[in-house]
Amino acid sequence: MRTLESARWWKRLLAIVYDTLILAGLLMVVGFAVLAANGGKAVPPSTIWYQLLLLLVIWAYFALSWWRGGQTVAARAWKLEVRDLEGNYPSLGRASLRAMLALFSIGLGGLGLLWCLIDPEGQSAHDRLSRTQLLQERRL
């Protein structure tokens, strides 16, 4: 039987780095597709629809991964899982909230992630606010 415990801060950090590399690749593919669709002309990065498209890709990567199986590609590699407080995979709404809060947290210099260093259960601020938890398999 598997036993899960709160994910260690360094595993969270490594998963974020890994997911960032994956997202960079996905966003480049989207950028190339937009460039091709626009006849080879660059779309200014400040264009609202382009920013929303990139945000949609980021949301889809995180929220849909957590909702469908509790893991992104990086979480699978590091044996991490996102669960709600009842132990289930988060609903799409809860996974979406977690994704938006995590992006906001990282935008604040990672303050929400640093929260896990002082949280009694080792959870991040975006986990607390979205009522989710990032877990890892306990080593026996």
C-alpha positions as CSV (number, residue, x, y, z in Angstrom):
1,M,0.0,0.0,0.0
2,R,1.3,3.5,-0.9
3,T,1.6,6.1,1.7
4,L,1.8,9.7,0.7
5,E,3.3,12.6,2.6
6,S,3.8,16.3,1.9
7,A,6.3,17.0,-0.9
8,R,9.7,18.3,0.1
9,W,10.5,21.8,-0.9
10,W,13.5,20.8,-3.1
11,K,11.3,18.3,-5.0
12,R,8.8,21.1,-5.6
13,L,11.6,23.3,-6.9
14,L,13.0,20.7,-9.3
15,A,9.5,19.9,-10.6
16,I,9.0,23.7,-11.3
17,V,12.2,23.9,-13.2
18,Y,11.3,20.8,-15.2
19,D,7.8,22.0,-15.9
20,T,9.2,25.4,-17.0
21,L,11.4,23.8,-19.6
22,I,8.5,21.8,-20.9
23,L,6.3,24.9,-21.0
24,A,9.0,26.9,-22.8
25,G,8.9,24.3,-25.6
26,L,5.1,24.3,-25.8
27,L,5.0,28.1,-25.9
28,M,7.7,28.2,-28.6
29,V,5.6,25.8,-30.7
30,V,2.6,28.1,-30.2
31,G,4.7,31.1,-31.1
32,F,5.9,29.4,-34.3
33,A,2.3,28.4,-35.2
34,V,1.1,32.0,-34.7
35,L,4.0,33.3,-36.8
36,A,3.1,30.9,-39.6
37,A,-0.6,31.8,-39.4
38,N,0.3,35.5,-39.6
39,G,2.2,35.1,-42.8
40,G,5.6,35.1,-41.2
41,K,5.1,38.4,-39.5
42,A,5.8,38.6,-35.8
43,V,2.9,39.4,-33.5
44,P,3.8,42.0,-30.9
45,P,4.1,40.3,-27.5
46,S,1.9,43.0,-25.9
47,T,-1.1,41.9,-28.2
48,I,-3.9,40.9,-25.8
49,W,-5.1,37.9,-27.8
50,Y,-1.6,36.5,-28.0
51,Q,-1.0,36.9,-24.2
52,L,-4.4,35.2,-23.6
53,L,-3.4,32.4,-25.9
54,L,-0.2,31.8,-24.0
55,L,-2.0,32.0,-20.7
56,L,-4.5,29.4,-22.0
57,V,-1.6,27.0,-22.9
58,I,-0.1,27.4,-19.5
59,W,-3.5,26.9,-17.8
60,A,-4.2,23.8,-20.0
61,Y,-0.8,22.2,-19.2
62,F,-1.2,22.5,-15.4
63,A,-5.0,22.5,-14.7
64,L,-5.8,19.7,-17.1
65,S,-2.8,17.6,-16.0
66,W,-3.8,17.9,-12.3
67,W,-7.5,17.3,-13.0
68,R,-7.0,14.2,-15.2
69,G,-4.4,12.4,-13.1
70,G,-3.0,14.7,-10.4
71,Q,0.4,15.0,-12.2
72,T,2.2,17.1,-14.7
73,V,5.1,15.5,-16.7
74,A,7.5,16.8,-14.1
75,A,5.4,15.6,-11.2
76,R,5.3,12.1,-12.7
77,A,9.1,12.1,-13.0
78,W,9.6,13.2,-9.4
79,K,6.7,11.0,-8.1
80,L,4.6,13.9,-6.9
81,E,0.8,14.1,-6.9
82,V,-1.7,16.9,-6.5
83,R,-4.7,15.9,-4.4
84,D,-7.6,17.8,-2.8
85,L,-8.0,17.7,1.0
86,E,-10.2,14.6,0.7
87,G,-7.4,12.7,-1.1
88,N,-8.9,12.8,-4.6
89,Y,-7.6,14.4,-7.8
90,P,-8.7,18.0,-7.8
91,S,-11.8,19.1,-9.7
92,L,-11.2,21.1,-12.8
93,G,-12.3,24.3,-11.0
94,R,-9.9,23.6,-8.0
95,A,-7.1,22.6,-10.4
96,S,-7.7,25.9,-12.4
97,L,-7.7,27.9,-9.2
98,R,-4.4,26.2,-8.1
99,A,-2.8,27.0,-11.5
100,M,-3.8,30.7,-11.4
101,L,-2.6,31.1,-7.7
102,A,0.6,29.3,-8.5
103,L,1.3,31.6,-11.4
104,F,0.6,34.6,-9.3
105,S,2.8,33.2,-6.5
106,I,5.7,32.7,-8.9
107,G,5.1,36.2,-10.3
108,L,5.7,37.5,-6.8
109,G,9.2,36.0,-6.8
110,G,8.2,32.6,-5.6
111,L,6.8,33.8,-2.2
112,G,4.0,31.3,-2.3
113,L,6.4,28.4,-2.8
114,L,8.6,29.7,0.0
115,W,5.6,29.5,2.3
116,C,6.1,25.7,2.4
117,L,9.3,26.3,4.4
118,I,7.3,27.7,7.3
119,D,4.0,25.9,6.9
120,P,3.4,23.2,9.6
121,E,2.4,20.7,6.9
122,G,4.9,21.9,4.3
123,Q,2.3,23.1,1.9
124,S,2.6,26.2,-0.4
125,A,0.4,29.2,-0.2
126,H,-1.3,28.2,-3.4
127,D,-2.0,24.8,-2.0
128,R,-3.5,26.3,1.1
129,L,-5.7,28.8,-0.8
130,S,-6.9,26.2,-3.4
131,R,-7.4,23.6,-0.7
132,T,-5.1,21.1,-2.4
133,Q,-1.9,19.4,-1.4
134,L,1.3,18.3,-3.2
135,L,2.2,14.9,-2.0
136,Q,5.1,12.5,-2.6
137,E,5.3,8.8,-1.9
138,R,6.7,8.1,1.6
139,R,9.9,6.1,1.7
140,L,9.8,3.3,4.2
